[in-house]
Structures are given as C-alpha cells and as structure tokens.
C-alpha cells in the first residue's frame, strides 16, 4: 500500500516552521515542591550564609535525594523488591519493640 497525499500534509509543508516547533512535554510540578531553588543575598549578607541557606533549601525540597535515586536506572521489579524489604525490616523492628 502506498501512502496517500492529503491536503493536510501538503498544507503542513507550506506553513511556517515556527508554527510547528516542538512544544515542551514537561509536566507542571504537582504539589508544593518547587522544581528549582533560588536564593538571593540579603543586603550585605556574607556569601557563606547565602550558600548555607541555599543548601538548606535544596535539602528541604528533596532535590538531592531525588538526584541520588535517579542517578542510575533501576528496574521496577528491583524498586518493588527494595521497598518490600524495607517494609519488612520496619515491621520486624516494630514487633521487637512491642515484645519488649
């Protein structure tokens, strides 16, 4: 079967390329987690304090943890296994506390 030339395809080739530029597929961040962290120095604040505030914000937002998690690909089955083992360890600790 050959392909059919529709007026739609013909029309596309004549249009301005800017009309069909790639639209970003980035989804909006849900919840109150910022996608980026910004810090501006307050007045005559020393740079060390500004850096410390920035690091605190990064840690609080969980960006560094997310980076560490996504650094290497992990199969979904491996993720589930790890989560199951973590849950089992937590339950075991709780049971030991109840027993004592």
GIHUUR-V792699 format. One record per residue. RES is the residue in one letter. OMEGA is omega in whole degrees, -180 to 180 (none if undefined). Layout:
# GIHUUR-V792699
<<RES & OMEGA> <RES & OMEGA>>
This chain:
# GIHUUR-V792699
<<X & 176> <X & 180> <X & -174> <X & 177> <X & 176> <X & 176> <X & 180> <X & -180> <X & 180> <X & -180> <X & -178> <X & -176> <X & -179> <X & -176> <X & 178> <X & -178> <X & -179> <X & 179> <X & -175> <X & 178> <X & -179> <X & 177> <X & -177> <X & 179> <X & -179> <X & -180> <X & 178> <X & -179> <X & 180> <X & -180> <X & -179> <X & 175> <X & 179> <X & -180> <X & 177> <X & -177> <X & 177> <X & 178> <X & 176> <X & -180> <X & 180> <X & 177> <X & -179> <X & -179> <X & 178> <X & -177> <X & 180> <X & 179> <X & 179> <X & 179> <X & 180> <X & 177> <X & 179> <X & -179> <X & 178> <X & 180> <X & 179> <X & -179> <X & -178> <X & -179> <X & 177> <X & -179> <X & -178> <X & 177> <X & 179> <X & 179> <X & -179> <X & 180> <X & -174> <X & -177> <X & 178> <X & 178> <X & 177> <X & -178> <X & 179> <X & 180> <X & 178> <X & 178> <X & -179> <X & 180> <X & -179> <X & 180> <X & 180> <X & 180> <X & 179> <X & 179> <X & 180> <X & 179> <X & 180> <X & 179> <X & 179> <X & 178> <X & 180> <X & 180> <X & 178> <X & 178> <X & 179> <X & 180> <X & -178> <X & none>>
